[in-house]
Amino acid sequence: MQDRHGRNIHYLRISVTDRCNLRCIYCMSEKGVRLLKHEDILSFEEIASFTRIAVANGIDKVRITGGEPLIRKNIPYLIRLLSGIRGIKDLSLTTNGILLEEFAMPLKDSGLQRVNISLDTTDPKKYAYITRGGDYYKVMKGIDAAEKAGLLPIKINCVVKKSSHEPDAVGVKVFCESRKLIVRFIHEMNLETGEYSVVEGGTGGNCRLCNKLRLSSDGELRPCLFSDLSFNIRRLGAESAIRMAVESKPEFGTRSLLTGFSMIGG
């Protein structure tokens, strides 16, 4: 699919839940966020049905996000549904890693190809501070389990305030080099003010190269993270929502006042 700016739209990010087992200081308040009602959340069958139509229209790369996707009950079942869709060349998942030790092998067995894991520091105390109580050592066990399961290549997402030369970021880089992991540095973003920049080690944030659509857990298909444009797949149907999202995808991101990272997965 080509948008009106000549970009090939072939990447779909799917948020399966707005819930998370961490409270990272740059993502949500300590009290959390207002959660969606159960009936508003897309079922796995609805997600698979939509993805099948999206793939028929040119999507070949799919990433599962949250919130934290591994807290969605029976997530390997969704992976099994998606991995059975012919035409998906790249099926991946982004996680904070806390539950990955338990789920790495079931996810691999269900057809998941690789994972991205969030890690902003290698200092256990600093990690607990940033995540408001997260267990650094569970993430390490999750990385071990992902390697053992063959969810490769493993990419580490490290959020930085200003630069990848910050002490915590340097520590993460050294750790990744020692484990032969791929690290990407993501500068802190602000949806409301439209602050974003290009990911170091990736193409995220580069509007000229943007190839993504984002499906939120309540069925809103968004053409841009930094825009309030959205098209509800339940109300419009998959084909119409996809067409409208691609046709209206802005050339550049501006800002978003109606959503948050817990809803759309970054």
Secondary structure, DSSP 8 states (H G I E B T S, - for coil): -B-TTS-B--EEEEE--S--S---TTTS-TT------GGGS--HHHHHHHHHHHHHTT--EEEEESS-GGGSTTHHHHHHHHHTSTT--EEEEEE-STTHHHHHHHHHHHT--EEEEE---S-HHHHHHHHTS--HHHHHHHHHHHHHHT--S-EEEEEESS-TTSHHHHHHHHHHHHHT-EEEEEE--BTTTTB----BTS-TT-GGG--EEEE-TTSEEES-TTS---EEHHHH-HHHHHHHHHHH--SS----SS--HHHH--
